[in-house]
Amino acid sequence: MSQVQPGCLWVVATPIGNRDDLSARAVETLRGVAVIAAEDTRHSRPLLLHHNIATPLLALHEHNEREAVDAIVRRLLGGESVALISDAGTPLVSDPGFRLVRAARAAGIRCIPVPGACAAIAALSVAGLPSDRFVFEGFLPPKAAARQARLRELAGEARTLIFYESSHRVAESLADMRDAFGAPREAVLARELTKLFETVLGEPLGELAARVAADPDQQRGECVILVAGRGEEADARLAEGQRVFAILREELPPAKAAKLAAAISGAPRKALYQG
Ligand code: SAM
């Protein structure tokens, strides 16, 4: 019989595209547990069939998480082993599972990770941006005003930033990032990782935003956006932008002065003037 011990919650990462990115240990665990809690049972069934996993499934998604958690914790306390999976990648990473893991740990149940794919880490591993320190920001707010406010808060962050974004908002978000962080800031768009149309584009934000806006093919599929943290060069650009803005403001309305100062210095316009 497998290594699977009773009464434990196994948190199992599944592929983010390529079905073969399921580890041997994940397969053994998913075959050996009493039940698999899945975000969407219909979505996960083809993957499980592909790997000859016939374990029963139960649904655990954001709409039933509260009730499902109680039932699962009772089963775990009764000695059953349970695996948690999400539609893709690592559960709890912009996916359901937080309440279950928290409740299980509070009940004294052992939670065991079976690590594997995660889109953020896969993207970071090929982006060529500093990877010693990074910040995972998950999804930005969908509404423009809230998204722009969040990005302004992040403009001074020195660590590499990682965002998840849906394909129909990727062009808008890149344009907002260009405005908040400045056109010269280095960025990477990692799309459809491990799938047929995998693409990793690395360019300054100004060029990346323009390229994606002009090419509907770059607005398809699943994507991760990575942005380099603010470096010393950015600090120098901002200082130069502020200097130029102060001069131009003597003669021009502030919005116009900020636009010109941003174009001359490469500093983000919104960091010079909020208007
Ligand atoms: N739990 C998942 C993980 O570990 O990466 C993330 C789930 S979240 C609901 C889905 C988002 O992850 C997508 O909108 C996209 O931003 C990113 N993503 C998932 N699969 C991807 C892929 N193959 N290529 C690029 N991004 C992907």
Boltz pocket constraint, residues with backbone or C-beta under 6 A from the ligand:
constraints:
  - pocket:
      binder: B
      contacts: [[A, 16], [A, 17], [A, 86], [A, 88], [A, 89], [A, 90], [A, 91], [A, 92], [A, 93], [A, 94], [A, 95], [A, 117], [A, 118], [A, 119], [A, 120], [A, 163], [A, 164], [A, 165], [A, 166], [A, 190], [A, 191], [A, 192], [A, 193], [A, 194], [A, 195], [A, 222], [A, 223], [A, 224]]
      max_distance: 6.0
